[in-house]
Amino acid sequence: MSKKVLVLLAEGFEEVETVTPITYLRRAGVEVTTAAIGGQLTVRGARRVQQTADTTLAEAGGVGDWDAVVIPGGLPGATNLAACEKTGALLKDMANAGKLVCAICASPAVVLAPLGLLAGRKFTCYPGMEEKVTDGQWLEKRVVVDGNIITSRAAGTAGEFSIAIIEQLLDEETAKKIADTVLL
């Protein structure tokens, strides 16, 4: 059975941090669905690149439908995700169910921390954003995996972030194969 991952899209998302996980996960045979948090399927990124989501978050189903959720960073994308109550509820439910919650760039600090999802956890994020997190342990690493929470730093680490997700979701062999295929 194929693993299923939901990638959340909000106005102002960071394009590289969104498209890289989508393409790497699909290369690994993972079923990826993009969901816009608003009512419109077309969402504009921080650099004005538009992406058409597969569905909206309201129609995406619940925690039982997904093995992982990916939260791109970017501003104001991360802020918009944090302001969405349905996003917060889904992320808490996913974390509590032991499903993978994967956040990159500003999103660990802006989206996960206010929900209490970094409390007592090791994490990383965009440099300087760690100051917003008072109850987690920030590590100056490109990717940090702590249980079912995967965090990463920025667009430049999106490939490694994606490979870490594949390794946790599938296995090390598949992750290495995809990393080799894309010359990471």
Secondary structure, 3 states (H helix, E strand, C coil): CCCEEEEEECCCCCHHHHHHHHHHHHHCCCEEEEEECCCCCEEECCCCCEEECCEEHHHCCCHHHCCEEEECCCCCHHHHHHHCHHHHHHHHHHHHCCCEEEEECCHHHHHHHHHCCCCCCEECCCCCHHHHCCCCEECCCCEEEECCEEEECCHHHHHHHHHHHHHHHCCHHHHHHHHHHCCC
